[in-house]
């Protein structure tokens, strides 16, 4: 029987961090309001020479190493991000050149807030199933932005993951995927604006919860499964509170969702958030384990996946190694790294 799904995956998270207390101190806020309210302790910060493209390249090289393929076997590269380095110039071509891919491929940049990476996975899966390509590289990478003093500044982080999708030497089969999408303007950034804006509490019920719950329930109905059939559940994590609340609503035991819940330690990596959580779960999952993953992107939509681990592959660069490697910055250093001070 032929399987379609994940041949290899890779992750990358910058080593720099800033603690919630450091941000709150600058703006005269109580850090406990964010630590307890958002369930976030600290977040990752990109180095001065890191962007969505460099993060995508690092994650992709790790994915290629695990897959054990020649990068010239890639027929498609799709990069999901809401912080592409250029407004007009694809990130995908930069990644292709950096990893040594052949020019004989198709590539595009995706943008759908935090679910662009999972949209790229769906595209690659469809093209592989349709026989158009042998291997596709789907990436979600971001160096997300938060206006100084805004609630987003406590969560907007950096990181990403890459997945090679194919039908040969598959380690995790993507059994099914579906999406739920509406025009819900909970988060936006107009052209030329430096920082995004958000609808505050509006981002919760009509946006995140409606879409995540609807997509997940749709997947369960489509596959004829229940939460009990899955060993792990990964839900998009804009903060620590939302995925835990959604999981409780769906009847997900806490032990099934905590292995992929990275946001308390690295913040919200936007397009990388749910697929980094998936990578962390794949690092520890056993053969035969099933994983349910649902992403969310403001604007708004969710992609849901049913994934079954077929065989274990060693990850020489596990997600845990990136999460645990920390170097703390003060707010001044953070402002320099994120170019928040402009002359």
ZAZA-748610 format. One record per residue (C-alpha): residue in one letter; x, y, z. Coordinates in steps of 0.25 Angstrom, whole numbers, plus 5000, padded with zeros to 4 digits. Layout:
BEGIN
aXYZ ...
This chain:
BEGIN
x500050005000 x500550144996 x500650245007 x500650395005 x501250485015 x502450535023 x503850485018 x504650575027 x504450695036 x505350805042 x505250915052 x505951045056 x505751145067 x506751255070 x507551245083 x507251385088 x506151405098 x505451515106 x504651495118 x503251545121 x503751625133 x504751705125 x503651755115 x502651785126 x503751855134 x503951955122 x502451985121 x502151985136 x501251865135 x501051745144 x501751625138 x500851535145 x499651585136 x500351525124 x501051405131 x499751365137 x498751425126 x499551375114 x500351265120 x501651315114 x502951325122 x503851375111 x503951375096 x505051355085 x505651475078 x506351465064 x507851505064 x508151635056 x508451555043 x507351455044 x505951465037 x504951375032 x505851335020 x506951295029 x506051215038 x505451145026 x506751105021 x507251055034 x505950975037 x506050925022 x507450875023 x507050795036 x505850735028 x506750695016 x507750625026 x506650545032 x505950505019 x507250465013 x506950515000 x507750604990 x507150744990 x507150744975 x506050634976 x505150744981 x504050784971 x503350894979 x503650994990 x502551074997 x502951165009 x501851215018 x502151345026 x501551475030 x502951535031 x503551505017 x504851595016 x504351655003 x502951705000 x503251684985 x504251564984 x504051424987 x504651354999 x504551224993 x505551254982 x506551294993 x506251165000 x506451084988 x507751144984 x508351134999 x507950985000 x508450944986 x507150914979 x507050904964 x506451014956 x505450914951 x504450934961 x503151014965 x503151114976 x502351214983 x502151294996 x500951275004 x500351375014 x499151345023 x499551395036 x499951275045 x499451165036 x500251185023 x501151075027 x500050965028 x499451025015 x500850995008 x500750855014 x499350835008 x499850884994 x501050794994 x500250674998 x499250694987 x500350714977 x500950584981 x499650504982 x499350564968 x500650514962 x501150654959 x502350644968 x503250544975 x503650624987 x503150764992 x503650855003 x502650925011 x503151025021 x502651115032 x503551225037 x503351355044 x504051475051 x502751525056 x502551675060 x501851735072 x501751885074 x502551935086 x501651935098 x500551855091 x500051715097 x500651655084 x502051695089 x501951595100 x501651475090 x502251515076 x503451415074 x504251355064 x504451215058 x504051115048 x503950975043 x504050905029 x503450775024 x503750695012 x502550625006 x502550504997 x502150364995 x503450294997 x504150255010 x502950325017 x503150335032 x501750395036 x500550375027 x499650495025 x498350415026 x497350535024 x497350685024 x496250785023 x496050935025 x495051035031 x495151175026 x494351305027 x494551455026 x494751495040 x495651615042 x496251595055 x497651625052 x498251715040 x499451795035 x499251895024 x500351915013 x501352005018 x501051985033 x502151945042 x501351865052 x500051785052 x498751825059 x497751725065 x496351725070 x496751695085 x495651605091 x495051585077 x496251495073 x495651395083 x494251345081 x493951375067 x495351355062 x496251255068 x495251165076 x494151165065 x495151125054 x496051025062 x494850955068 x494050955054 x495250895046 x495550795057 x494150745058 x494050745043 x495350655042 x494750555053 x493450545045 x494250525032 x495150415037 x494050355046 x495050365058 x494950425072 x495950495081 x496150355088 x496750305075 x497950405075 x499150395084 x499550545082 x498850665079 x499450795074 x498650925073 x499151065069 x499751135080 x499651285080 x499851275095 x499851165105 x498351195109 x497651175096 x498051035092 x497850985106 x496451035106 x496150985092 x496650855096 x495750845109 x494550885100 x494950765090 x495150665102 x496650655100 x497350605112 x498450705116 x499550595115 x499250585100 x499450735097 x500550775106 x501650705098 x501450795086 x501150925094 x502451005092 x501851145094 x502151165109 x503651155106 x503851215092 x502551305089 x501651305077 x502551275065 x501351305056 x501451215043 x502351125050 x501551105063 x500650985060 x501650915051 x502750935062 x501850875072 x501650755062 x503150745060 x503350735076 x502250625076 x502850545065 x504250555072 x503550465083 x502450395076 x502550245074 x502250155062 x500750145061 x500350275069 x499350365063 x499450515063 x498350615061 x498850755057 x498050885055 x498651015051 x497951155051 x498251275043 x497551405046 x496651465035 x496251345037 x496451195035 x496851065041 x497550945034 x497350815042 x498150685039 x498150535043 x499550475044 x499950335047 x501450305050 x501950185041 x503350175045 x504350255054 x505450335048 x506550395057 x506550545058 x507950595060 x507450735063 x506250715072 x505250835075 x505650815090 x507050845087 x506650985081 x505651015092 x506650985103 x507851065096 x507551205102 x508351345103 x507551455110 x507451595105 x507051725112 x506051815106 x507051905100 x507751785093 x506451735089 x506051865083 x507351865075 x507151725070 x505651755065 x506051895060 x505051965068 x505852085070 x505952165056 x506752285053 
